[in-house]
């Protein structure tokens, strides 16, 4: 949802391609050759990848366990809320309880490992 680490991206023409193993600051988009490329990573105010598929998976889930998340950054924070409405069991796994811990069926505190 946040990235396609094996890809590169040029936002102006929306091109995405397989990223070479070694990149340089002066690499250009192979589609339009206009501008510098960047890793294919979602930055602030950009749309996440695969959100529709995520919503479908949440509806079909039996259990979700967000791990190491604050549960305050949207749209990810909405996943647990929506899944609970679908009847999915939701347990939090964190070093400490999040601000929304009361919305979980249970909490397991400690390291994610």
C-alpha positions as CSV (number, residue, x, y, z in Angstrom):
1,X,0.0,0.0,0.0
2,X,2.9,2.3,0.6
3,X,5.4,1.3,-2.0
4,X,6.6,-0.9,-4.8
5,X,10.3,-1.1,-3.8
6,X,11.4,-2.7,-7.0
7,X,10.0,0.1,-9.1
8,X,10.9,3.7,-10.0
9,X,8.4,6.5,-10.6
10,X,8.1,9.8,-12.4
11,X,5.0,11.7,-11.1
12,X,4.7,14.1,-14.0
13,X,3.8,11.5,-16.7
14,X,2.8,8.8,-14.1
15,X,5.3,6.3,-15.5
16,X,6.5,3.4,-13.4
17,X,9.1,0.9,-14.4
18,X,11.4,-1.8,-12.9
19,X,14.1,0.1,-10.9
20,X,17.7,-0.8,-11.8
21,X,19.8,-2.1,-8.9
22,X,21.9,1.0,-9.0
23,X,20.4,4.5,-9.5
24,X,21.8,7.9,-9.7
25,X,20.4,11.4,-8.9
26,X,20.5,12.4,-12.6
27,X,18.5,9.3,-13.8
28,X,15.6,10.4,-16.0
29,X,12.2,8.9,-16.8
30,X,12.6,6.4,-19.7
31,X,9.1,7.2,-20.9
32,X,9.3,11.0,-21.4
33,X,13.0,11.7,-20.4
34,X,11.8,14.9,-18.8
35,X,12.5,14.8,-15.2
36,X,14.3,13.1,-12.3
37,X,13.0,9.8,-11.1
38,X,12.2,8.7,-7.6
39,X,11.5,5.5,-5.7
40,X,7.9,4.3,-6.3
41,X,6.9,5.2,-2.7
42,X,3.7,6.9,-1.6
43,X,4.4,10.3,-0.1
44,X,2.2,12.5,1.9
45,X,-1.0,13.6,0.1
46,X,-0.7,10.9,-2.6
47,X,-3.1,8.0,-3.1
48,X,-2.2,4.7,-1.6
49,X,-1.8,1.6,-3.7
50,X,-4.3,-1.2,-3.7
51,X,-6.9,0.4,-1.4
52,X,-9.8,-1.3,-3.1
53,X,-8.2,-4.7,-2.7
54,X,-7.4,-4.0,1.0
55,X,-11.1,-3.1,1.7
56,X,-12.2,-6.4,0.1
57,X,-9.6,-8.4,2.1
58,X,-10.7,-6.7,5.4
59,X,-14.3,-7.7,4.7
60,X,-13.2,-11.3,4.2
61,X,-10.9,-11.5,7.1
62,X,-11.4,-13.5,10.3
63,X,-8.7,-11.8,12.4
64,X,-6.5,-8.7,11.9
65,X,-3.6,-7.8,14.2
66,X,-2.2,-4.3,13.5
67,X,1.4,-4.5,14.8
68,X,3.6,-1.5,15.8
69,X,1.1,1.1,14.5
70,X,-0.3,4.1,16.2
71,X,-3.7,3.6,14.6
72,X,-4.0,7.3,14.2
73,X,-2.9,7.8,10.6
74,X,-5.6,7.5,8.0
75,X,-6.6,5.6,5.9
76,X,-4.8,2.8,7.8
77,X,-6.4,3.8,11.1
78,X,-9.8,3.2,9.5
79,X,-9.0,-0.5,8.7
80,X,-9.5,-1.7,12.2
81,X,-12.6,0.3,12.7
82,X,-14.1,-1.0,9.5
83,X,-13.0,-4.6,10.0
84,X,-14.6,-4.6,13.5
85,X,-17.9,-3.4,11.9
86,X,-17.7,-6.4,9.5
87,X,-17.4,-8.7,12.6
88,X,-13.6,-9.3,12.2
89,X,-11.7,-10.0,15.5
90,X,-9.2,-7.2,16.0
91,X,-6.3,-7.4,18.4
92,X,-3.6,-4.8,18.8
93,X,0.1,-5.8,19.1
94,X,2.3,-2.9,20.2
95,X,5.0,-1.9,22.7
96,X,2.4,0.2,24.4
97,X,-1.3,0.6,24.0
98,X,-2.4,3.1,21.3
99,X,-4.8,5.9,21.9
100,X,-7.6,3.8,20.3
101,X,-6.8,0.6,22.2
102,X,-10.3,0.4,23.6
103,X,-11.6,-0.2,20.1
104,X,-9.8,-3.6,19.9
105,X,-11.1,-7.0,21.1
106,X,-7.8,-7.4,22.9
107,X,-4.3,-6.0,23.3
108,X,-1.0,-7.8,23.5
109,X,1.8,-5.5,24.7
110,X,5.4,-6.1,24.0
111,X,7.8,-6.3,21.0
112,X,6.4,-7.3,17.7
113,X,8.8,-10.2,17.5
